Amino acid sequence: MRWPDGSSLNAELVGRDPGTDRLMRDAMRLGADVVGGIPWIEHSSADMQAHVALCFDLAREFGKDVSMLLDDAGDANLRTLEMMANEAITRGFEGRALAHHCRAMSLCPEPYLRELI
């Protein structure tokens, strides 16, 4: 969400920063047009999954699309793109979920990428 001063709010640190979920819900109530997230910056896989789930929960609640920066580090073990893809399919968000950056894909083994794509 972009505020009048040009700043923005994203789903940063959902697991590490209590209250972020409330701020995101407030932003949606104020008229944000998409739910954004950055789950790969969380500390644990469980927090990453919770981050992804929160974004989809809000998107469903407010009838909005989802847009996330995923696996944006040089670590082939990051799996937030897979988490988001699974969540989008499970919740019927095909065509309504945008994954960007995802640069860790360049380091993943080809068999995994074929399954993911």
C-alpha positions as CSV (number, residue, x, y, z in Angstrom):
1,M,0.0,0.0,0.0
2,R,1.3,3.4,-0.8
3,W,0.6,6.2,1.6
4,P,0.3,9.9,0.5
5,D,3.9,10.5,1.6
6,G,5.1,7.7,-0.7
7,S,5.9,5.2,2.0
8,S,4.5,1.6,1.7
9,L,3.4,-1.2,3.9
10,N,4.2,-4.8,3.2
11,A,3.9,-8.0,5.2
12,E,7.3,-7.7,6.6
13,L,8.3,-9.7,9.7
14,V,4.9,-11.2,10.4
15,G,6.5,-13.9,12.6
16,R,9.2,-11.6,14.1
17,D,7.2,-8.5,14.6
18,P,4.0,-9.0,16.6
19,G,1.3,-6.6,15.4
20,T,2.2,-6.7,11.7
21,D,-1.0,-8.7,11.0
22,R,-3.1,-6.0,12.6
23,L,-1.3,-3.3,10.6
24,M,-1.9,-5.2,7.4
25,R,-5.6,-5.7,8.2
26,D,-5.8,-1.9,8.9
27,A,-4.1,-1.2,5.5
28,M,-6.7,-3.4,3.8
29,R,-9.5,-1.6,5.5
30,L,-8.1,1.7,4.4
31,G,-8.2,0.6,0.8
32,A,-5.0,-1.2,-0.2
33,D,-5.5,-2.7,-3.6
34,V,-3.3,-5.8,-3.1
35,V,-1.9,-7.9,-0.3
36,G,1.9,-7.9,-0.3
37,G,4.4,-10.1,1.5
38,I,8.0,-11.0,1.9
39,P,7.9,-14.4,3.6
40,W,11.5,-15.5,2.9
41,I,12.8,-13.0,5.5
42,E,11.2,-14.9,8.4
43,H,13.3,-16.9,10.7
44,S,11.7,-20.3,10.3
45,S,9.9,-22.4,7.7
46,A,6.8,-22.4,10.0
47,D,6.9,-18.6,10.1
48,M,7.4,-18.4,6.4
49,Q,4.3,-20.6,5.9
50,A,2.3,-18.5,8.4
51,H,3.3,-15.3,6.5
52,V,2.1,-16.8,3.2
53,A,-1.2,-18.0,4.8
54,L,-1.8,-14.6,6.4
55,C,-1.5,-12.9,3.0
56,F,-4.0,-15.3,1.5
57,D,-6.3,-15.0,4.4
58,L,-6.4,-11.2,4.0
59,A,-6.7,-11.5,0.2
60,R,-9.8,-13.7,0.6
61,E,-11.3,-11.5,3.4
62,F,-11.0,-8.3,1.4
63,G,-11.4,-9.7,-2.2
64,K,-7.9,-8.7,-3.3
65,D,-5.0,-10.3,-5.2
66,V,-1.7,-11.3,-3.7
67,S,1.8,-10.1,-4.7
68,M,4.9,-11.4,-2.9
69,L,8.7,-11.2,-3.1
70,L,9.8,-14.8,-2.8
71,D,13.1,-16.6,-2.4
72,D,15.1,-13.4,-3.1
73,A,18.5,-14.6,-1.8
74,G,21.3,-16.8,-3.0
75,D,19.9,-19.9,-1.2
76,A,18.6,-22.9,-3.1
77,N,16.9,-24.2,0.0
78,L,14.4,-21.3,0.2
79,R,10.9,-22.6,-0.5
80,T,8.5,-19.7,-0.2
81,L,7.7,-19.8,-4.0
82,E,6.6,-23.4,-3.5
83,M,4.6,-22.4,-0.4
84,M,2.8,-19.6,-2.3
85,A,2.1,-21.7,-5.3
86,N,0.6,-24.5,-3.2
87,E,-1.5,-21.9,-1.3
88,A,-2.7,-20.3,-4.5
89,I,-3.8,-23.6,-5.9
90,T,-5.4,-24.8,-2.7
91,R,-7.3,-21.6,-2.2
92,G,-8.3,-21.1,-5.9
93,F,-6.1,-18.0,-6.5
94,E,-4.7,-19.1,-9.8
95,G,-4.2,-15.9,-11.9
96,R,-4.6,-13.8,-8.8
97,A,-1.2,-14.4,-7.1
98,L,2.0,-12.7,-8.4
99,A,5.5,-14.0,-7.4
100,H,8.4,-11.7,-8.0
101,H,12.2,-11.8,-7.7
102,C,12.5,-15.5,-7.0
103,R,16.2,-15.4,-7.8
104,A,17.0,-18.5,-5.8
105,M,15.3,-20.5,-8.6
106,S,18.6,-20.1,-10.6
107,L,20.3,-22.2,-8.0
108,C,17.7,-25.0,-7.6
109,P,18.3,-28.5,-9.0
110,E,16.5,-28.9,-12.4
111,P,14.2,-31.8,-11.2
112,Y,12.9,-29.6,-8.4
113,L,12.3,-26.7,-10.8
114,R,10.5,-28.9,-13.3
115,E,8.1,-30.0,-10.5
116,L,7.7,-26.5,-9.2
117,I,6.9,-24.9,-12.6
